[in-house]
C-alpha cells in the first residue's frame, strides 16, 4: 500500500500478505537509495504483524515511523 505524504491509505486492512485483519498501526517508510527524503510509502499493520513489518524494514536500514492508525471519521482521528 502506498500513500502520498499527508494522505490516508486507501484501505484499512493489514499490508502483510494474506492478512485481512483490520489495521491498527501505520508504518511510513522510504528506501533512501531510490527515494529522496520527501517520498514516503505507507504500510498498514494489525497488532499481530506490526513487529514483523517493522523488522523487515529495519533490517534493510530504511527510515520509518510507526504510529497508531485511525480510520477517517473515527473518534480521535
N, C-alpha and C positions, 0 to 999 in steps of 0.2 A: 504494500500500500504506500502510495506517495502522496504527499500533500505539500502545497506551496506554503512558504512561511506565512503565518497569520491566518491560515485556513484550517478548517476541521477536516479530518479524513472523511472519505465517502461512506464508509460502513462502520459499524460498531462491534465487529467481531474480532477475535484474536487473529493475528497475522501468521501464527505458527501453522505450518502445513497440516491440513486435515482437521484443524481445530475450529469448532463453530461456537465456542463459548463466548459470552459477552465480554467485551474488553473492559478492563478496569485500570489499565496503565497505558500511557502514551510514551513511546520512545522516539525521540527526534535525534537523528544522526546524519553523518556525512562521511564520504570517503575522500579524505584530503588529497589523495593522489589524482583524483579526477574532478573534484568539485571545489569551488572557492568557498570561503567562509560564510557566504550568504545563501548557499544552496543546502537545503536540508531535506532529508527523506523522513517519513514517519511510518513507524510500525505500531500497531496496537497489540496489547497483550492481556491475557486473562491472568489471574493470580498464579495459576499453575505454571505458565510459560514465561512470565516476565524475567525470571532468572536465566532461563535458557537463552532467550533472545538477547538479553543484555550481555551475557557471557560470550555469545557468538560475535557480537560487535566489538566487545572489549578485547577479545583475543586477536583481533585484527588492528588494534590500536585506533579505532575510529572514535572521534569525539562524539559524545552522546549526552543527552539529558533524559531522565526518566521522571515522569510526573503523573499524578492521578489523571485518568481520562474521564471526562464528563461529557455526556451527550447534550447537544444544544437544547436549551429549554429546561434542562434538569435543574432542580433547586440547587443553588450554589454555583451554577455554571456561569 
